[in-house]
């Protein structure tokens, strides 16, 4: 987990509520088996995707107020954190064929959409961890995010499919 930082906020804790909210903390993650981490991370990622599907992205002709932008940024940050946690736990389970395949699929997906994501202030480092530009969120209207993160988005639909497959194929008894 050294390649990225997690902002432990209410949104993130709510995403891990059904599995284990303590897994939003680095110390608890170190003490948890990789298969259990992957299960928790992929479940949280799926919830995060669902949360972004349900966002009211508003009208592109209307200006969002500061509170709406801050709230949206926190949801996006929680999404990025669950994405990064999933990349981290899956990458560290390289002996598992399904985890390795999921990491490769996530890499292909981010490469395919890199230009569109970059325009929104969403970038990836060399290890594949998602980074958000806070200043981009101040300058871009929420409605601009709908095509990439809203319901019907190919990017989010593909990512959700990857997370579901990984969730189903990890054996926590390992």
OpenMM code with the backbone's topology and positions (N, CA, C; nanometers):
from openmm import Vec3, app, unit

residues = "UNK UNK UNK UNK UNK UNK UNK UNK UNK UNK UNK UNK UNK UNK UNK UNK UNK UNK UNK UNK UNK UNK UNK UNK UNK UNK UNK UNK UNK UNK UNK UNK UNK UNK UNK UNK UNK UNK UNK UNK UNK UNK UNK UNK UNK UNK UNK UNK UNK UNK UNK UNK UNK UNK UNK UNK UNK UNK UNK UNK UNK UNK UNK UNK UNK UNK UNK UNK UNK UNK UNK UNK UNK UNK UNK UNK UNK UNK UNK UNK UNK UNK UNK UNK UNK UNK UNK UNK UNK UNK UNK UNK UNK UNK UNK UNK UNK UNK UNK UNK UNK UNK UNK UNK UNK UNK UNK UNK UNK UNK UNK UNK UNK UNK UNK UNK UNK UNK UNK UNK UNK UNK UNK UNK UNK UNK UNK UNK UNK UNK UNK UNK UNK UNK UNK UNK UNK UNK UNK UNK UNK UNK UNK UNK UNK UNK UNK UNK UNK UNK UNK UNK UNK UNK UNK UNK UNK UNK UNK UNK UNK UNK UNK UNK UNK UNK UNK UNK UNK UNK UNK UNK UNK UNK".split()
positions = [
    Vec3(0.0820, -0.1189, 0.0000),
    Vec3(0.0000, 0.0000, 0.0000),
    Vec3(0.0863, 0.1250, 0.0000),
    Vec3(0.2099, 0.1109, -0.0274),
    Vec3(0.2994, 0.2260, -0.0228),
    Vec3(0.2910, 0.3140, -0.1459),
    Vec3(0.2304, 0.2673, -0.2542),
    Vec3(0.2252, 0.3433, -0.3767),
    Vec3(0.1159, 0.4479, -0.3836),
    Vec3(0.0323, 0.4554, -0.2816),
    Vec3(-0.0780, 0.5509, -0.2817),
    Vec3(-0.1210, 0.5784, -0.1382),
    Vec3(-0.1960, 0.6846, -0.1199),
    Vec3(-0.2475, 0.7160, 0.0132),
    Vec3(-0.3992, 0.7080, 0.0102),
    Vec3(-0.4546, 0.6725, 0.1229),
    Vec3(-0.5993, 0.6599, 0.1374),
    Vec3(-0.6478, 0.7664, 0.2336),
    Vec3(-0.7526, 0.8353, 0.1937),
    Vec3(-0.8172, 0.9308, 0.2821),
    Vec3(-0.9309, 0.8574, 0.3496),
    Vec3(-0.9166, 0.8310, 0.4774),
    Vec3(-1.0165, 0.7544, 0.5492),
    Vec3(-1.1334, 0.8461, 0.5836),
    Vec3(-1.2322, 0.8506, 0.4953),
    Vec3(-1.3467, 0.9367, 0.5193),
    Vec3(-1.4735, 0.8540, 0.5360),
    Vec3(-1.5807, 0.9202, 0.5703),
    Vec3(-1.7088, 0.8542, 0.5936),
    Vec3(-1.7547, 0.7763, 0.4704),
    Vec3(-1.7353, 0.8329, 0.3527),
    Vec3(-1.7752, 0.7649, 0.2297),
    Vec3(-1.7025, 0.6318, 0.2144),
    Vec3(-1.5740, 0.6324, 0.2395),
    Vec3(-1.4951, 0.5100, 0.2265),
    Vec3(-1.5369, 0.4064, 0.3310),
    Vec3(-1.5535, 0.4489, 0.4547),
    Vec3(-1.5960, 0.3543, 0.5592),
    Vec3(-1.7313, 0.2924, 0.5263),
    Vec3(-1.8220, 0.3705, 0.4708),
    Vec3(-1.9528, 0.3167, 0.4333),
    Vec3(-1.9418, 0.2118, 0.3231),
    Vec3(-1.8456, 0.2273, 0.2348),
    Vec3(-1.8279, 0.1302, 0.1270),
    Vec3(-1.7783, -0.0043, 0.1797),
    Vec3(-1.7054, -0.0028, 0.2900),
    Vec3(-1.6529, -0.1260, 0.3499),
    Vec3(-1.7430, -0.1794, 0.4622),
    Vec3(-1.8551, -0.1141, 0.4861),
    Vec3(-1.9420, -0.1486, 0.5992),
    Vec3(-1.9866, -0.2950, 0.5981),
    Vec3(-2.0187, -0.3496, 0.4827),
    Vec3(-2.0703, -0.4877, 0.4777),
    Vec3(-1.9613, -0.5921, 0.4993),
    Vec3(-1.8359, -0.5540, 0.4853),
    Vec3(-1.7279, -0.6508, 0.5056),
    Vec3(-1.6517, -0.6216, 0.6344),
    Vec3(-1.5800, -0.5100, 0.6381),
    Vec3(-1.5034, -0.4756, 0.7578),
    Vec3(-1.4508, -0.3330, 0.7429),
    Vec3(-1.5085, -0.2395, 0.8160),
    Vec3(-1.4675, -0.0995, 0.8040),
    Vec3(-1.3241, -0.0769, 0.8482),
    Vec3(-1.2697, -0.1653, 0.9288),
    Vec3(-1.1312, -0.1469, 0.9726),
    Vec3(-1.0337, -0.1598, 0.8551),
    Vec3(-1.0772, -0.2212, 0.7456),
    Vec3(-0.9890, -0.2398, 0.6302),
    Vec3(-0.9654, -0.1112, 0.5533),
    Vec3(-1.0217, -0.0012, 0.5999),
    Vec3(-0.9910, 0.1294, 0.5421),
    Vec3(-0.8628, 0.1850, 0.6034),
    Vec3(-0.8112, 0.1154, 0.7054),
    Vec3(-0.6882, 0.1580, 0.7727),
    Vec3(-0.5721, 0.0671, 0.7337),
    Vec3(-0.4594, 0.1289, 0.7102),
    Vec3(-0.3389, 0.0568, 0.6669),
    Vec3(-0.2984, -0.0522, 0.7661),
    Vec3(-0.3077, -0.0237, 0.8944),
    Vec3(-0.2651, -0.1201, 0.9960),
    Vec3(-0.3497, -0.2480, 0.9921),
    Vec3(-0.4793, -0.2344, 0.9744),
    Vec3(-0.5667, -0.3522, 0.9684),
    Vec3(-0.5438, -0.4309, 0.8407),
    Vec3(-0.5133, -0.3627, 0.7335),
    Vec3(-0.4906, -0.4298, 0.6058),
    Vec3(-0.3662, -0.5185, 0.6126),
    Vec3(-0.2642, -0.4745, 0.6873),
    Vec3(-0.1405, -0.5525, 0.7001),
    Vec3(-0.1651, -0.6854, 0.7697),
    Vec3(-0.2642, -0.6892, 0.8585),
    Vec3(-0.2919, -0.8083, 0.9389),
    Vec3(-0.3972, -0.9004, 0.8773),
    Vec3(-0.4469, -0.8669, 0.7598),
    Vec3(-0.5548, -0.9428, 0.6966),
    Vec3(-0.5002, -1.0212, 0.5774),
    Vec3(-0.5520, -1.1419, 0.5593),
    Vec3(-0.5063, -1.2244, 0.4464),
    Vec3(-0.5438, -1.1581, 0.3142),
    Vec3(-0.4617, -1.1813, 0.2149),
    Vec3(-0.4841, -1.1212, 0.0829),
    Vec3(-0.6193, -1.1606, 0.0233),
    Vec3(-0.6600, -1.2879, 0.0293),
    Vec3(-0.7927, -1.3205, -0.0256),
    Vec3(-0.9063, -1.2423, 0.0421),
    Vec3(-0.8984, -1.2260, 0.1725),
    Vec3(-1.0023, -1.1497, 0.2431),
    Vec3(-0.9985, -1.0024, 0.2027),
    Vec3(-0.8791, -0.9500, 0.1821),
    Vec3(-0.8667, -0.8120, 0.1348),
    Vec3(-0.9308, -0.7950, -0.0030),
    Vec3(-0.9030, -0.8893, -0.0916),
    Vec3(-0.9584, -0.8805, -0.2262),
    Vec3(-1.1107, -0.8851, -0.2218),
    Vec3(-1.1654, -0.9728, -0.1413),
    Vec3(-1.3116, -0.9819, -0.1276),
    Vec3(-1.3677, -0.8482, -0.0783),
    Vec3(-1.3078, -0.7931, 0.0266),
    Vec3(-1.3555, -0.6653, 0.0816),
    Vec3(-1.3365, -0.5516, -0.0184),
    Vec3(-1.2226, -0.5486, -0.0848),
    Vec3(-1.1935, -0.4409, -0.1796),
    Vec3(-1.2860, -0.4450, -0.3006),
    Vec3(-1.3080, -0.5640, -0.3555),
    Vec3(-1.3944, -0.5722, -0.4732),
    Vec3(-1.5402, -0.5432, -0.4369),
    Vec3(-1.5830, -0.5845, -0.3182),
    Vec3(-1.7198, -0.5519, -0.2747),
    Vec3(-1.7343, -0.4006, -0.2587),
    Vec3(-1.6338, -0.3367, -0.1984),
    Vec3(-1.6372, -0.1909, -0.1805),
    Vec3(-1.6304, -0.1189, -0.3151),
    Vec3(-1.5502, -0.1707, -0.4072),
    Vec3(-1.5407, -0.1097, -0.5397),
    Vec3(-1.6759, -0.1157, -0.6116),
    Vec3(-1.7432, -0.2300, -0.6024),
    Vec3(-1.8743, -0.2433, -0.6647),
    Vec3(-1.9751, -0.1448, -0.6031),
    Vec3(-1.9700, -0.1289, -0.4720),
    Vec3(-2.0588, -0.0317, -0.4054),
    Vec3(-2.0263, 0.1101, -0.4491),
    Vec3(-1.8983, 0.1380, -0.4635),
    Vec3(-1.8558, 0.2710, -0.5050),
    Vec3(-1.9038, 0.3016, -0.6466),
    Vec3(-1.8944, 0.2046, -0.7335),
    Vec3(-1.9441, 0.2211, -0.8697),
    Vec3(-2.0932, 0.2489, -0.8671),
    Vec3(-2.1647, 0.1736, -0.7871),
    Vec3(-2.3091, 0.1930, -0.7732),
    Vec3(-2.3413, 0.3330, -0.7200),
    Vec3(-2.2611, 0.3800, -0.6259),
    Vec3(-2.2794, 0.5141, -0.5706),
    Vec3(-2.2615, 0.6201, -0.6784),
    Vec3(-2.1605, 0.6042, -0.7617),
    Vec3(-2.1373, 0.7013, -0.8687),
    Vec3(-2.2439, 0.6920, -0.9776),
    Vec3(-2.3016, 0.5727, -0.9953),
    Vec3(-2.4139, 0.5604, -1.0887),
    Vec3(-2.5309, 0.6474, -1.0428),
    Vec3(-2.5494, 0.6542, -0.9103),
    Vec3(-2.6655, 0.7225, -0.8537),
    Vec3(-2.6464, 0.8721, -0.8316),
    Vec3(-2.5290, 0.9241, -0.8602),
    Vec3(-2.5033, 1.0668, -0.8411),
    Vec3(-2.5896, 1.1479, -0.9377),
    Vec3(-2.6434, 1.2581, -0.8879),
    Vec3(-2.7133, 1.3525, -0.9748),
    Vec3(-2.6062, 1.4449, -1.0318),
    Vec3(-2.5675, 1.4192, -1.1553),
    Vec3(-2.4586, 1.4942, -1.2160),
    Vec3(-2.5001, 1.6345, -1.2591),
    Vec3(-2.6266, 1.6636, -1.2510),
    Vec3(-2.6737, 1.7988, -1.2767),
    Vec3(-2.6756, 1.8367, -1.4224),
    Vec3(-2.7006, 1.9627, -1.4426),
    Vec3(-2.7121, 2.0211, -1.5757),
    Vec3(-2.5806, 2.0907, -1.6092),
    Vec3(-2.5215, 2.0593, -1.7251),
    Vec3(-2.3929, 2.1217, -1.7594),
    Vec3(-2.4007, 2.2734, -1.7718),
    Vec3(-2.5213, 2.3273, -1.7899),
    Vec3(-2.5364, 2.4723, -1.8024),
    Vec3(-2.5468, 2.5430, -1.6677),
    Vec3(-2.5633, 2.4644, -1.5605),
    Vec3(-2.5740, 2.5233, -1.4276),
    Vec3(-2.4421, 2.5052, -1.3523),
    Vec3(-2.4084, 2.6011, -1.2710),
    Vec3(-2.2858, 2.5950, -1.1922),
    Vec3(-2.3136, 2.5221, -1.0614),
    Vec3(-2.2271, 2.4262, -1.0292),
    Vec3(-2.2397, 2.3551, -0.9021),
    Vec3(-2.1839, 2.4427, -0.7915),
    Vec3(-2.2468, 2.4348, -0.6731),
    Vec3(-2.1925, 2.5127, -0.5628),
    Vec3(-2.0768, 2.4376, -0.4974),
    Vec3(-2.0059, 2.5064, -0.4105),
    Vec3(-1.8856, 2.4495, -0.3479),
    Vec3(-1.9158, 2.3243, -0.2665),
    Vec3(-2.0295, 2.3225, -0.1988),
    Vec3(-2.0655, 2.2073, -0.1156),
    Vec3(-2.0901, 2.0848, -0.2036),
    Vec3(-2.1606, 2.1037, -0.3152),
    Vec3(-2.1847, 1.9920, -0.4068),
    Vec3(-2.0533, 1.9393, -0.4646),
    Vec3(-1.9641, 2.0290, -0.5010),
    Vec3(-1.8345, 1.9869, -0.5575),
    Vec3(-1.7516, 1.9116, -0.4526),
    Vec3(-1.7536, 1.9598, -0.3289),
    Vec3(-1.6785, 1.8938, -0.2217),
    Vec3(-1.7355, 1.7546, -0.1952),
    Vec3(-1.8658, 1.7432, -0.1948),
    Vec3(-1.9311, 1.6148, -0.1729),
    Vec3(-1.8974, 1.5181, -0.2869),
    Vec3(-1.9034, 1.5677, -0.4085),
    Vec3(-1.8715, 1.4851, -0.5246),
    Vec3(-1.7250, 1.4412, -0.5208),
    Vec3(-1.6354, 1.5326, -0.4839),
    Vec3(-1.4935, 1.4977, -0.4753),
    Vec3(-1.4719, 1.3863, -0.3728),
    Vec3(-1.5413, 1.3917, -0.2597),
    Vec3(-1.5264, 1.2881, -0.1568),
    Vec3(-1.5735, 1.1527, -0.2090),
    Vec3(-1.6817, 1.1534, -0.2860),
    Vec3(-1.7295, 1.0276, -0.3455),
    Vec3(-1.6289, 0.9748, -0.4468),
    Vec3(-1.5740, 1.0644, -0.5261),
    Vec3(-1.4736, 1.0231, -0.6234),
    Vec3(-1.3460, 0.9751, -0.5533),
    Vec3(-1.3091, 1.0405, -0.4442),
    Vec3(-1.1905, 0.9990, -0.3689),
    Vec3(-1.2117, 0.8594, -0.3094),
    Vec3(-1.3308, 0.8343, -0.2573),
    Vec3(-1.3616, 0.7015, -0.2032),
    Vec3(-1.3569, 0.5969, -0.3154),
    Vec3(-1.4063, 0.6336, -0.4332),
    Vec3(-1.3983, 0.5435, -0.5488),
    Vec3(-1.2518, 0.5148, -0.5829),
    Vec3(-1.1705, 0.6186, -0.5910),
    Vec3(-1.0287, 0.6013, -0.6224),
    Vec3(-0.9602, 0.5143, -0.5170),
    Vec3(-0.9944, 0.5348, -0.3907),
    Vec3(-0.9343, 0.4544, -0.2840),
    Vec3(-0.9725, 0.3071, -0.2957),
    Vec3(-1.0993, 0.2785, -0.3272),
    Vec3(-1.1396, 0.1379, -0.3426),
    Vec3(-1.0745, 0.0771, -0.4670),
    Vec3(-1.0621, 0.1571, -0.5712),
    Vec3(-0.9926, 0.1119, -0.6921),
    Vec3(-0.8477, 0.0771, -0.6574),
    Vec3(-0.7798, 0.1690, -0.5883),
    Vec3(-0.6390, 0.1482, -0.5522),
    Vec3(-0.6219, 0.0304, -0.4575),
    Vec3(-0.7130, 0.0159, -0.3625),
    Vec3(-0.7057, -0.0991, -0.2726),
    Vec3(-0.7206, -0.2300, -0.3502),
    Vec3(-0.8103, -0.2304, -0.4486),
    Vec3(-0.8306, -0.3503, -0.5302),
    Vec3(-0.7061, -0.3813, -0.6124),
    Vec3(-0.6469, -0.2794, -0.6715),
    Vec3(-0.5223, -0.2993, -0.7475),
    Vec3(-0.4143, -0.3523, -0.6533),
    Vec3(-0.4018, -0.2929, -0.5356),
    Vec3(-0.2985, -0.3311, -0.4404),
    Vec3(-0.3147, -0.4754, -0.3933),
    Vec3(-0.4338, -0.5111, -0.3482),
    Vec3(-0.4546, -0.6467, -0.2960),
    Vec3(-0.4436, -0.7508, -0.4075),
    Vec3(-0.4964, -0.7204, -0.5251),
    Vec3(-0.4897, -0.8153, -0.6368),
    Vec3(-0.3466, -0.8331, -0.6870),
    Vec3(-0.2714, -0.7239, -0.6920),
    Vec3(-0.1323, -0.7309, -0.7370),
    Vec3(-0.0470, -0.8114, -0.6406),
    Vec3(-0.0784, -0.8038, -0.5125),
    Vec3(0.0023, -0.8766, -0.4146),
    Vec3(-0.0345, -1.0246, -0.4079),
    Vec3(-0.1367, -1.0636, -0.4815),
    Vec3(-0.1795, -1.2039, -0.4850),
    Vec3(-0.1467, -1.2622, -0.6227),
    Vec3(-0.0254, -1.2364, -0.6665),
    Vec3(0.0165, -1.2715, -0.8025),
    Vec3(0.0185, -1.4214, -0.8294),
    Vec3(0.0141, -1.5032, -0.7256),
    Vec3(0.0118, -1.6478, -0.7476),
    Vec3(-0.1265, -1.6955, -0.7910),
    Vec3(-0.2260, -1.6089, -0.7775),
    Vec3(-0.3614, -1.6448, -0.8171),
    Vec3(-0.3874, -1.5979, -0.9604),
    Vec3(-0.4244, -1.6898, -1.0459),
    Vec3(-0.4478, -1.6620, -1.1876),
    Vec3(-0.5579, -1.5576, -1.2074),
    Vec3(-0.6674, -1.5665, -1.1302),
    Vec3(-0.7788, -1.4730, -1.1460),
    Vec3(-0.7405, -1.3317, -1.1032),
    Vec3(-0.6616, -1.3215, -0.9976),
    Vec3(-0.6164, -1.1890, -0.9521),
    Vec3(-0.5240, -1.1265, -1.0555),
    Vec3(-0.4346, -1.2067, -1.1094),
    Vec3(-0.3416, -1.1576, -1.2115),
    Vec3(-0.4189, -1.1107, -1.3355),
    Vec3(-0.5185, -1.1878, -1.3746),
    Vec3(-0.5998, -1.1526, -1.4912),
    Vec3(-0.6763, -1.0220, -1.4662),
    Vec3(-0.7309, -1.0064, -1.3460),
    Vec3(-0.8059, -0.8846, -1.3124),
    Vec3(-0.7166, -0.7615, -1.3180),
    Vec3(-0.5955, -0.7728, -1.2667),
    Vec3(-0.5014, -0.6607, -1.2703),
    Vec3(-0.4698, -0.6228, -1.4150),
    Vec3(-0.4504, -0.7224, -1.4999),
    Vec3(-0.4237, -0.6954, -1.6414),
    Vec3(-0.5439, -0.6313, -1.7103),
    Vec3(-0.6636, -0.6769, -1.6765),
    Vec3(-0.7850, -0.6188, -1.7349),
    Vec3(-0.8023, -0.4736, -1.6894),
    Vec3(-0.7727, -0.4456, -1.5636),
    Vec3(-0.7823, -0.3083, -1.5128),
    Vec3(-0.6802, -0.2196, -1.5836),
    Vec3(-0.5622, -0.2738, -1.6090),
    Vec3(-0.4589, -0.1977, -1.6799),
    Vec3(-0.5054, -0.1652, -1.8225),
    Vec3(-0.5597, -0.2635, -1.8905),
    Vec3(-0.6098, -0.2412, -2.0268),
    Vec3(-0.7216, -0.1378, -2.0275),
    Vec3(-0.8085, -0.1450, -1.9284),
    Vec3(-0.9203, -0.0522, -1.9192),
    Vec3(-0.8721, 0.0911, -1.8980),
    Vec3(-0.7769, 0.1093, -1.8081),
    Vec3(-0.7280, 0.2456, -1.7846),
    Vec3(-0.6506, 0.2984, -1.9043),
    Vec3(-0.5822, 0.2112, -1.9765),
    Vec3(-0.5125, 0.2545, -2.0987),
    Vec3(-0.6125, 0.2961, -2.2061),
    Vec3(-0.7205, 0.2211, -2.2187),
    Vec3(-0.8228, 0.2495, -2.3193),
    Vec3(-0.8885, 0.3861, -2.2953),
    Vec3(-0.9100, 0.4215, -2.1684),
    Vec3(-0.9818, 0.5450, -2.1346),
    Vec3(-0.8907, 0.6545, -2.0787),
    Vec3(-0.7612, 0.6398, -2.0947),
    Vec3(-0.6676, 0.7334, -2.0311),
    Vec3(-0.6887, 0.8784, -2.0743),
    Vec3(-0.7145, 0.9027, -2.2014),
    Vec3(-0.7326, 1.0409, -2.2475),
    Vec3(-0.8561, 1.1054, -2.1852),
    Vec3(-0.9680, 1.0331, -2.1868),
    Vec3(-1.0921, 1.0869, -2.1300),
    Vec3(-1.0781, 1.1104, -1.9793),
    Vec3(-1.0139, 1.0141, -1.9111),
    Vec3(-0.9954, 1.0279, -1.7664),
    Vec3(-0.9017, 1.1438, -1.7348),
    Vec3(-0.7952, 1.1556, -1.8111),
    Vec3(-0.6985, 1.2636, -1.7908),
    Vec3(-0.7650, 1.4007, -1.8048),
    Vec3(-0.8561, 1.4135, -1.9000),
    Vec3(-0.9288, 1.5394, -1.9192),
    Vec3(-1.0107, 1.5767, -1.7953),
    Vec3(-1.0459, 1.4759, -1.7154),
    Vec3(-1.1248, 1.4985, -1.5941),
    Vec3(-1.0383, 1.5110, -1.4688),
    Vec3(-0.9069, 1.5030, -1.4850),
    Vec3(-0.8177, 1.5131, -1.3699),
    Vec3(-0.7953, 1.3802, -1.3002),
    Vec3(-0.8253, 1.2700, -1.3692),
    Vec3(-0.8056, 1.1359, -1.3142),
    Vec3(-0.6891, 1.0739, -1.3910),
    Vec3(-0.5805, 1.0479, -1.3192),
    Vec3(-0.4612, 0.9917, -1.3822),
    Vec3(-0.4176, 0.8665, -1.3066),
    Vec3(-0.3179, 0.7998, -1.3603),
    Vec3(-0.2657, 0.6775, -1.2989),
    Vec3(-0.1140, 0.6860, -1.2942),
    Vec3(-0.0570, 0.6378, -1.1841),
    Vec3(0.0889, 0.6361, -1.1755),
    Vec3(0.1410, 0.5091, -1.2428),
    Vec3(0.2722, 0.4899, -1.2403),
    Vec3(0.3341, 0.3762, -1.3083),
    Vec3(0.2904, 0.2409, -1.2518),
    Vec3(0.2491, 0.2384, -1.1263),
    Vec3(0.2044, 0.1133, -1.0641),
    Vec3(0.0550, 0.0874, -1.0854),
    Vec3(-0.0128, 0.1805, -1.1531),
    Vec3(-0.1545, 0.1625, -1.1832),
    Vec3(-0.2492, 0.2206, -1.0805),
    Vec3(-0.1962, 0.2970, -0.9854),
    Vec3(-0.2824, 0.3567, -0.8834),
    Vec3(-0.3446, 0.4853, -0.9357),
    Vec3(-0.4725, 0.5004, -0.9081),
    Vec3(-0.5489, 0.6160, -0.9533),
    Vec3(-0.5185, 0.7374, -0.8673),
    Vec3(-0.5042, 0.8502, -0.9334),
    Vec3(-0.4802, 0.9776, -0.8644),
    Vec3(-0.5839, 1.0776, -0.9145),
    Vec3(-0.6329, 1.1597, -0.8221),
    Vec3(-0.7301, 1.2628, -0.8566),
    Vec3(-0.6678, 1.3998, -0.8367),
    Vec3(-0.6869, 1.4867, -0.9334),
    Vec3(-0.6409, 1.6242, -0.9223),
    Vec3(-0.7521, 1.7061, -0.8585),
    Vec3(-0.7292, 1.7478, -0.7346),
    Vec3(-0.8319, 1.8245, -0.6637),
    Vec3(-0.8636, 1.9547, -0.7366),
    Vec3(-0.7633, 2.0162, -0.7961),
    Vec3(-0.7867, 2.1420, -0.8676),
    Vec3(-0.8737, 2.1202, -0.9913),
    Vec3(-0.8613, 2.0036, -1.0545),
    Vec3(-0.9454, 1.9747, -1.1705),
    Vec3(-1.0921, 1.9676, -1.1288),
    Vec3(-1.1156, 1.9149, -1.0091),
    Vec3(-1.2537, 1.9036, -0.9613),
    Vec3(-1.3126, 2.0409, -0.9312),
    Vec3(-1.2282, 2.1361, -0.8988),
    Vec3(-1.2764, 2.2724, -0.8757),
    Vec3(-1.3139, 2.3410, -1.0059),
    Vec3(-1.2482, 2.3023, -1.1143),
    Vec3(-1.2654, 2.3714, -1.2416),
    Vec3(-1.3550, 2.3000, -1.3419),
    Vec3(-1.3882, 2.1745, -1.3166),
    Vec3(-1.4712, 2.0980, -1.4092),
    Vec3(-1.6082, 2.0767, -1.3459),
    Vec3(-1.7107, 2.0959, -1.4243),
    Vec3(-1.8469, 2.0753, -1.3777),
    Vec3(-1.8732, 1.9263, -1.3583),
    Vec3(-1.9489, 1.8918, -1.2546),
    Vec3(-1.9825, 1.7524, -1.2275),
    Vec3(-2.0440, 1.6844, -1.3486),
    Vec3(-2.1238, 1.7572, -1.4233),
    Vec3(-2.1917, 1.6987, -1.5397),
    Vec3(-2.0916, 1.6432, -1.6400),
    Vec3(-1.9713, 1.6966, -1.6425),
    Vec3(-1.8682, 1.6466, -1.7330),
    Vec3(-1.8244, 1.5041, -1.6974),
    Vec3(-1.8479, 1.4642, -1.5743),
    Vec3(-1.8077, 1.3320, -1.5265),
    Vec3(-1.9099, 1.2232, -1.5606),
    Vec3(-2.0298, 1.2636, -1.5963),
    Vec3(-2.1378, 1.1661, -1.6141),
    Vec3(-2.1072, 1.0619, -1.7213),
    Vec3(-2.0526, 1.1032, -1.8349),
    Vec3(-2.0229, 1.0067, -1.9415),
    Vec3(-1.9244, 0.9002, -1.8975),
    Vec3(-1.8307, 0.9358, -1.8122),
    Vec3(-1.7276, 0.8415, -1.7697),
    Vec3(-1.7687, 0.7620, -1.6453),
    Vec3(-1.8460, 0.8230, -1.5544),
    Vec3(-1.8744, 0.7589, -1.4257),
    Vec3(-2.0223, 0.7348, -1.3985),
    Vec3(-2.1103, 0.7868, -1.4809),
    Vec3(-2.2534, 0.7713, -1.4594),
    Vec3(-2.3056, 0.6384, -1.5106),
    Vec3(-2.4337, 0.6182, -1.4881),
    Vec3(-2.4999, 0.4964, -1.5340),
    Vec3(-2.4869, 0.4868, -1.6855),
    Vec3(-2.4579, 0.3694, -1.7341),
    Vec3(-2.4428, 0.3488, -1.8776),
    Vec3(-2.3013, 0.3708, -1.9286),
    Vec3(-2.2101, 0.4080, -1.8397),
    Vec3(-2.0706, 0.4299, -1.8779),
    Vec3(-2.0034, 0.2964, -1.9092),
    Vec3(-1.9396, 0.2884, -2.0246),
    Vec3(-1.8666, 0.1663, -2.0606),
    Vec3(-1.7504, 0.1410, -1.9651),
    Vec3(-1.6821, 0.2487, -1.9254),
    Vec3(-1.5691, 0.2359, -1.8332),
    Vec3(-1.6141, 0.1729, -1.7012),
    Vec3(-1.7193, 0.2287, -1.6421),
    Vec3(-1.7652, 0.1791, -1.5118),
    Vec3(-1.8277, 0.0405, -1.5230),
    Vec3(-1.8986, 0.0163, -1.6294),
    Vec3(-1.9595, -0.1147, -1.6504),
    Vec3(-1.8516, -0.2224, -1.6629),
    Vec3(-1.7471, -0.1927, -1.7376),
    Vec3(-1.6360, -0.2873, -1.7529),
    Vec3(-1.5631, -0.3087, -1.6207),
    Vec3(-1.5403, -0.2017, -1.5479),
    Vec3(-1.4728, -0.2121, -1.4183),
    Vec3(-1.5570, -0.2930, -1.3199),
    Vec3(-1.6861, -0.2709, -1.3204),
    Vec3(-1.7762, -0.3451, -1.2325),
    Vec3(-1.7735, -0.4937, -1.2671),
    Vec3(-1.7689, -0.5252, -1.3943),
    Vec3(-1.7621, -0.6643, -1.4384),
    Vec3(-1.6327, -0.7315, -1.3900),
    Vec3(-1.5224, -0.6599, -1.3987),
    Vec3(-1.3938, -0.7122, -1.3507),
    Vec3(-1.4013, -0.7394, -1.2002),
    Vec3(-1.4565, -0.6438, -1.1256),
    Vec3(-1.4673, -0.6593, -0.9800),
    Vec3(-1.5570, -0.7775, -0.9427),
    Vec3(-1.6672, -0.7938, -1.0127),
    Vec3(-1.7584, -0.9060, -0.9848),
    Vec3(-1.6905, -1.0405, -1.0104),
    Vec3(-1.6209, -1.0509, -1.1230),
    Vec3(-1.5508, -1.1766, -1.1546),
    Vec3(-1.4465, -1.2080, -1.0485),
    Vec3(-1.3703, -1.1081, -1.0119),
    Vec3(-1.2656, -1.1291, -0.9120),
    Vec3(-1.3273, -1.1703, -0.7783),
    Vec3(-1.4341, -1.1032, -0.7391),
    Vec3(-1.5037, -1.1353, -0.6132),
    Vec3(-1.5488, -1.2820, -0.6122),
    Vec3(-1.6026, -1.3280, -0.7225),
    Vec3(-1.6548, -1.4655, -0.7308),
    Vec3(-1.5454, -1.5712, -0.7340),
    Vec3(-1.4258, -1.5355, -0.7793),
    Vec3(-1.3229, -1.6364, -0.8007),
    Vec3(-1.2138, -1.6400, -0.6944),
    Vec3(-1.2274, -1.5647, -0.5904),
    Vec3(-1.1261, -1.5676, -0.4848),
    Vec3(-1.1741, -1.6584, -0.3723),
    Vec3(-1.0891, -1.7503, -0.3350),
    Vec3(-1.1199, -1.8454, -0.2284),
    Vec3(-1.0626, -1.7914, -0.0975),
    Vec3(-1.1505, -1.7503, -0.0061),
    Vec3(-1.1033, -1.6942, 0.1209),
    Vec3(-1.0531, -1.8013, 0.2168),
    Vec3(-1.0732, -1.9257, 0.1836),
    Vec3(-1.0237, -2.0336, 0.2686),
    Vec3(-0.8756, -2.0577, 0.2526),
    Vec3(-0.8131, -1.9826, 0.1632),
    Vec3(-0.6696, -1.9997, 0.1360),
    Vec3(-0.5882, -1.9396, 0.2466),
] * unit.nanometer
topology = app.Topology()
chain = topology.addChain("A")
for resn in residues:
    res = topology.addResidue(resn, chain)
    for name in ("N", "CA", "C"):
        topology.addAtom(name, app.Element.getBySymbol(name[0]), res)
